[in-house]
Amino acid sequence: MLRQAQRFVSFALPGLLLFAAPSGAAGATGHPAQAPVFRPFAALHRSGIRRPDANDSLLYSFGQVSGTYDPVAKLVADGSGALYGTTLNGGSQVGECAELSGFNGYGCGGVFKLTPNGSGGFSESLIYTFQGGADGAAPYAELYVDSSGALYGTTAEGGSGTCLYGGTDYGCGTVFKLTPDSSGTYTESVIYAFQGGTDGAYPSAGLVADSLGALYGTTQNGGDSSSNGTVFKLSPKKKGYAEKVLHRFGGCSTSSAPCDGAIPWATLYLSPSGALFGTTLYGGSHQCADGNLCGTVFRMMPGSDGKRYGEKVIYNFQGGTDGEGPQGAVTGDASGAIYGTTSYGGGANWKQCNDGSIIRGCGVVFKLKPRGKRYTESVLYAFQGGLDAAVPQAGVIFDSNGNLDGTTYFGGETASNGSGGCGTLFQLAVSSSSYTESVLYRFQGCRASSIDSAFPSSGLIEENGVLYGTTTKGGRFGAGSVFSFPD
């Protein structure tokens, strides 16, 4: 399984852990393909105790004793104000879900719903738990909800495909659908199971849909012989869905070879023109100081027939002040400009953002402005670490005031204890085409004395002037939370 200890490879920071691709697939520079995963740690607090830092923004705390836990994806909302999300761990404890290489009780994850209770709070219900077989396992990404209330998502593991690691088959991942009935019960169906070859393997991103109901997504592995990932489309048919690979990333076996990107980790952005934009964690034309290629932003343009797509890298990160390692999704504005984040780069020399003696920087917020057929990158803000934010793992959103809001996994304290902080909620306020950064909130939930939220890896959504998000840890039981913050 992607989350097992045997698959972890050390990375620059605690909390960012990497796994190797199946069957020895090559990645960014000939090394095993890599992507971030999150290891759970023991709950910090016992149930039944009073939160010492009472904070009305904590909507729900996940627990490891029962249910599911470790939410790593952003939320989605329906028209009634209910919130939906996925949890990476917990739930079923049978079969694959109990084979955890030292982390007993991991589970295969699930899907939850938070329903407004009429008194300003939310009630949580678990609407599906994955069993680790053909139905899937390990949902990393946010859901997509359609007009009927059906939910669509991906699991990085499970399914009917065969993807071996260390001689063990963990499955290649799925695309699933949860269909509600009149009583509010959901039925899960797998609408596509990846086979681990040219069709792709290990989807860690969510789905976007067009007006015809077609679904678009990425897999971080599979595709061509280099196994650097794919962009795919699922078109609805009379019976089920038909999968089509729109692009296979490749050419990244050496730093000198042409490379159109490697390991797409984030959900795509579907622009009003029908173009798809995305990021790759690695690949591109520049090699960073850690030996990996620095990542890309790419665009998929539909042809005149609406069926064929041409892929073009619109920006290659260079690993300096411009950023490196874009892990989050991008978004766009009415002018066609693209906005996003990189987890590293930017130039800040803060110990917790560095890889030993290598100064990597704490990440940036960037803008790609179209100029004819080209895009010009500008850094809107470079994170500094310490009391400032550090290491964004998700993209930014435009809030109702036109500002850019986001989260960072680290930052928010001076880190004299070496923790790097518990993460932040930040905002870039727009004024006369300039941007001013402020930290809206510094999470405290990684401290033993606090039951606040901690370590947000997901992006935000805004509903009625309120920002909502998830954190991978913290909360009353140390196993993750859902929080809100008035915008």
NORBELHU-V153163 format. One record per residue. N is the residue number from 0. RES is the residue in one small letter. BURIAL is 1 if it has 24 or more other ideal C-beta (glycine too) atoms within 12 Angstrom, else 0. Layout:
n=N res=RES burial=BURIAL
n=N res=RES burial=BURIAL
//
This chain:
n=0 res=m burial=1
n=1 res=l burial=1
n=2 res=r burial=1
n=3 res=q burial=1
n=4 res=a burial=0
n=5 res=q burial=0
n=6 res=r burial=1
n=7 res=f burial=1
n=8 res=v burial=1
n=9 res=s burial=0
n=10 res=f burial=1
n=11 res=a burial=1
n=12 res=l burial=1
n=13 res=p burial=1
n=14 res=g burial=1
n=15 res=l burial=1
n=16 res=l burial=1
n=17 res=l burial=1
n=18 res=f burial=1
n=19 res=a burial=1
n=20 res=a burial=1
n=21 res=p burial=1
n=22 res=s burial=1
n=23 res=g burial=0
n=24 res=a burial=1
n=25 res=a burial=1
n=26 res=g burial=1
n=27 res=a burial=1
n=28 res=t burial=1
n=29 res=g burial=1
n=30 res=h burial=1
n=31 res=p burial=1
n=32 res=a burial=1
n=33 res=q burial=1
n=34 res=a burial=1
n=35 res=p burial=1
n=36 res=v burial=1
n=37 res=f burial=1
n=38 res=r burial=1
n=39 res=p burial=1
n=40 res=f burial=1
n=41 res=a burial=0
n=42 res=a burial=1
n=43 res=l burial=1
n=44 res=h burial=1
n=45 res=r burial=0
n=46 res=s burial=0
n=47 res=g burial=0
n=48 res=i burial=0
n=49 res=r burial=0
n=50 res=r burial=1
n=51 res=p burial=0
n=52 res=d burial=1
n=53 res=a burial=0
n=54 res=n burial=1
n=55 res=d burial=0
n=56 res=s burial=1
n=57 res=l burial=1
n=58 res=l burial=1
n=59 res=y burial=1
n=60 res=s burial=1
n=61 res=f burial=1
n=62 res=g burial=1
n=63 res=q burial=1
n=64 res=v burial=0
n=65 res=s burial=0
n=66 res=g burial=1
n=67 res=t burial=1
n=68 res=y burial=1
n=69 res=d burial=1
n=70 res=p burial=1
n=71 res=v burial=1
n=72 res=a burial=1
n=73 res=k burial=1
n=74 res=l burial=1
n=75 res=v burial=1
n=76 res=a burial=1
n=77 res=d burial=1
n=78 res=g burial=0
n=79 res=s burial=0
n=80 res=g burial=1
n=81 res=a burial=1
n=82 res=l burial=1
n=83 res=y burial=1
n=84 res=g burial=1
n=85 res=t burial=1
n=86 res=t burial=1
n=87 res=l burial=1
n=88 res=n burial=1
n=89 res=g burial=1
n=90 res=g burial=1
n=91 res=s burial=1
n=92 res=q burial=1
n=93 res=v burial=0
n=94 res=g burial=1
n=95 res=e burial=1
n=96 res=c burial=1
n=97 res=a burial=0
n=98 res=e burial=1
n=99 res=l burial=1
n=100 res=s burial=0
n=101 res=g burial=0
n=102 res=f burial=1
n=103 res=n burial=0
n=104 res=g burial=1
n=105 res=y burial=1
n=106 res=g burial=1
n=107 res=c burial=1
n=108 res=g burial=1
n=109 res=g burial=1
n=110 res=v burial=1
n=111 res=f burial=1
n=112 res=k burial=1
n=113 res=l burial=1
n=114 res=t burial=0
n=115 res=p burial=1
n=116 res=n burial=0
n=117 res=g burial=0
n=118 res=s burial=0
n=119 res=g burial=0
n=120 res=g burial=0
n=121 res=f burial=1
n=122 res=s burial=0
n=123 res=e burial=1
n=124 res=s burial=1
n=125 res=l burial=1
n=126 res=i burial=1
n=127 res=y burial=1
n=128 res=t burial=1
n=129 res=f burial=1
n=130 res=q burial=1
n=131 res=g burial=1
n=132 res=g burial=1
n=133 res=a burial=1
n=134 res=d burial=1
n=135 res=g burial=1
n=136 res=a burial=1
n=137 res=a burial=1
n=138 res=p burial=1
n=139 res=y burial=1
n=140 res=a burial=1
n=141 res=e burial=1
n=142 res=l burial=1
n=143 res=y burial=1
n=144 res=v burial=1
n=145 res=d burial=1
n=146 res=s burial=0
n=147 res=s burial=0
n=148 res=g burial=1
n=149 res=a burial=1
n=150 res=l burial=1
n=151 res=y burial=1
n=152 res=g burial=1
n=153 res=t burial=1
n=154 res=t burial=1
n=155 res=a burial=1
n=156 res=e burial=1
n=157 res=g burial=1
n=158 res=g burial=1
n=159 res=s burial=0
n=160 res=g burial=1
n=161 res=t burial=0
n=162 res=c burial=1
n=163 res=l burial=0
n=164 res=y burial=1
n=165 res=g burial=0
n=166 res=g burial=0
n=167 res=t burial=0
n=168 res=d burial=1
n=169 res=y burial=1
n=170 res=g burial=1
n=171 res=c burial=1
n=172 res=g burial=1
n=173 res=t burial=1
n=174 res=v burial=1
n=175 res=f burial=1
n=176 res=k burial=1
n=177 res=l burial=1
n=178 res=t burial=0
n=179 res=p burial=1
n=180 res=d burial=0
n=181 res=s burial=0
n=182 res=s burial=0
n=183 res=g burial=0
n=184 res=t burial=0
n=185 res=y burial=1
n=186 res=t burial=0
n=187 res=e burial=1
n=188 res=s burial=1
n=189 res=v burial=1
n=190 res=i burial=1
n=191 res=y burial=1
n=192 res=a burial=1
n=193 res=f burial=1
n=194 res=q burial=1
n=195 res=g burial=1
n=196 res=g burial=1
n=197 res=t burial=1
n=198 res=d burial=1
n=199 res=g burial=1
n=200 res=a burial=1
n=201 res=y burial=1
n=202 res=p burial=1
n=203 res=s burial=1
n=204 res=a burial=1
n=205 res=g burial=1
n=206 res=l burial=1
n=207 res=v burial=1
n=208 res=a burial=1
n=209 res=d burial=1
n=210 res=s burial=0
n=211 res=l burial=0
n=212 res=g burial=0
n=213 res=a burial=1
n=214 res=l burial=1
n=215 res=y burial=1
n=216 res=g burial=1
n=217 res=t burial=1
n=218 res=t burial=1
n=219 res=q burial=1
n=220 res=n burial=1
n=221 res=g burial=1
n=222 res=g burial=1
n=223 res=d burial=1
n=224 res=s burial=0
n=225 res=s burial=1
n=226 res=s burial=1
n=227 res=n burial=1
n=228 res=g burial=1
n=229 res=t burial=1
n=230 res=v burial=1
n=231 res=f burial=1
n=232 res=k burial=1
n=233 res=l burial=1
n=234 res=s burial=0
n=235 res=p burial=0
n=236 res=k burial=0
n=237 res=k burial=0
n=238 res=k burial=0
n=239 res=g burial=0
n=240 res=y burial=1
n=241 res=a burial=0
n=242 res=e burial=1
n=243 res=k burial=1
n=244 res=v burial=1
n=245 res=l burial=1
n=246 res=h burial=1
n=247 res=r burial=1
n=248 res=f burial=1
n=249 res=g burial=1
n=250 res=g burial=1
n=251 res=c burial=1
n=252 res=s burial=1
n=253 res=t burial=0
n=254 res=s burial=1
n=255 res=s burial=0
n=256 res=a burial=0
n=257 res=p burial=0
n=258 res=c burial=1
n=259 res=d burial=1
n=260 res=g burial=1
n=261 res=a burial=1
n=262 res=i burial=1
n=263 res=p burial=1
n=264 res=w burial=1
n=265 res=a burial=1
n=266 res=t burial=1
n=267 res=l burial=1
n=268 res=y burial=1
n=269 res=l burial=1
n=270 res=s burial=1
n=271 res=p burial=0
n=272 res=s burial=0
n=273 res=g burial=1
n=274 res=a burial=1
n=275 res=l burial=1
n=276 res=f burial=1
n=277 res=g burial=1
n=278 res=t burial=1
n=279 res=t burial=1
n=280 res=l burial=1
n=281 res=y burial=1
n=282 res=g burial=1
n=283 res=g burial=1
n=284 res=s burial=1
n=285 res=h burial=1
n=286 res=q burial=1
n=287 res=c burial=1
n=288 res=a burial=1
n=289 res=d burial=1
n=290 res=g burial=0
n=291 res=n burial=1
n=292 res=l burial=1
n=293 res=c burial=1
n=294 res=g burial=1
n=295 res=t burial=1
n=296 res=v burial=1
n=297 res=f burial=1
n=298 res=r burial=1
n=299 res=m burial=1
n=300 res=m burial=0
n=301 res=p burial=1
n=302 res=g burial=0
n=303 res=s burial=0
n=304 res=d burial=0
n=305 res=g burial=0
n=306 res=k burial=0
n=307 res=r burial=0
n=308 res=y burial=1
n=309 res=g burial=0
n=310 res=e burial=1
n=311 res=k burial=0
n=312 res=v burial=1
n=313 res=i burial=1
n=314 res=y burial=1
n=315 res=n burial=1
n=316 res=f burial=1
n=317 res=q burial=1
n=318 res=g burial=1
n=319 res=g burial=1
n=320 res=t burial=1
n=321 res=d burial=1
n=322 res=g burial=1
n=323 res=e burial=1
n=324 res=g burial=1
n=325 res=p burial=1
n=326 res=q burial=1
n=327 res=g burial=1
n=328 res=a burial=1
n=329 res=v burial=1
n=330 res=t burial=1
n=331 res=g burial=1
n=332 res=d burial=0
n=333 res=a burial=0
n=334 res=s burial=0
n=335 res=g burial=1
n=336 res=a burial=1
n=337 res=i burial=1
n=338 res=y burial=1
n=339 res=g burial=1
n=340 res=t burial=1
n=341 res=t burial=1
n=342 res=s burial=1
n=343 res=y burial=1
n=344 res=g burial=1
n=345 res=g burial=1
n=346 res=g burial=1
n=347 res=a burial=1
n=348 res=n burial=0
n=349 res=w burial=1
n=350 res=k burial=1
n=351 res=q burial=1
n=352 res=c burial=1
n=353 res=n burial=1
n=354 res=d burial=1
n=355 res=g burial=0
n=356 res=s burial=0
n=357 res=i burial=0
n=358 res=i burial=1
n=359 res=r burial=1
n=360 res=g burial=1
n=361 res=c burial=1
n=362 res=g burial=1
n=363 res=v burial=1
n=364 res=v burial=1
n=365 res=f burial=1
n=366 res=k burial=1
n=367 res=l burial=1
n=368 res=k burial=0
n=369 res=p burial=1
n=370 res=r burial=0
n=371 res=g burial=0
n=372 res=k burial=0
n=373 res=r burial=0
n=374 res=y burial=1
n=375 res=t burial=0
n=376 res=e burial=1
n=377 res=s burial=1
n=378 res=v burial=1
n=379 res=l burial=1
n=380 res=y burial=1
n=381 res=a burial=1
n=382 res=f burial=1
n=383 res=q burial=1
n=384 res=g burial=1
n=385 res=g burial=1
n=386 res=l burial=1
n=387 res=d burial=1
n=388 res=a burial=1
n=389 res=a burial=1
n=390 res=v burial=1
n=391 res=p burial=1
n=392 res=q burial=1
n=393 res=a burial=1
n=394 res=g burial=1
n=395 res=v burial=1
n=396 res=i burial=1
n=397 res=f burial=1
n=398 res=d burial=1
n=399 res=s burial=0
n=400 res=n burial=0
n=401 res=g burial=0
n=402 res=n burial=1
n=403 res=l burial=1
n=404 res=d burial=1
n=405 res=g burial=1
n=406 res=t burial=1
n=407 res=t burial=1
n=408 res=y burial=1
n=409 res=f burial=1
n=410 res=g burial=1
n=411 res=g burial=1
n=412 res=e burial=1
n=413 res=t burial=0
n=414 res=a burial=1
n=415 res=s burial=0
n=416 res=n burial=0
n=417 res=g burial=0
n=418 res=s burial=1
n=419 res=g burial=1
n=420 res=g burial=1
n=421 res=c burial=1
n=422 res=g burial=1
n=423 res=t burial=1
n=424 res=l burial=1
n=425 res=f burial=1
n=426 res=q burial=1
n=427 res=l burial=1
n=428 res=a burial=0
n=429 res=v burial=1
n=430 res=s burial=0
n=431 res=s burial=0
n=432 res=s burial=0
n=433 res=s burial=0
n=434 res=y burial=1
n=435 res=t burial=0
n=436 res=e burial=1
n=437 res=s burial=0
n=438 res=v burial=1
n=439 res=l burial=1
n=440 res=y burial=1
n=441 res=r burial=1
n=442 res=f burial=1
n=443 res=q burial=1
n=444 res=g burial=1
n=445 res=c burial=1
n=446 res=r burial=1
n=447 res=a burial=0
n=448 res=s burial=0
n=449 res=s burial=1
n=450 res=i burial=1
n=451 res=d burial=1
n=452 res=s burial=1
n=453 res=a burial=1
n=454 res=f burial=1
n=455 res=p burial=1
n=456 res=s burial=1
n=457 res=s burial=1
n=458 res=g burial=1
n=459 res=l burial=1
n=460 res=i burial=1
n=461 res=e burial=1
n=462 res=e burial=1
n=463 res=n burial=0
n=464 res=g burial=0
n=465 res=v burial=1
n=466 res=l burial=1
n=467 res=y burial=1
n=468 res=g burial=1
n=469 res=t burial=1
n=470 res=t burial=1
n=471 res=t burial=1
n=472 res=k burial=1
n=473 res=g burial=1
n=474 res=g burial=1
n=475 res=r burial=1
n=476 res=f burial=1
n=477 res=g burial=1
n=478 res=a burial=1
n=479 res=g burial=1
n=480 res=s burial=1
n=481 res=v burial=1
n=482 res=f burial=1
n=483 res=s burial=1
n=484 res=f burial=1
n=485 res=p burial=0
n=486 res=d burial=1
//
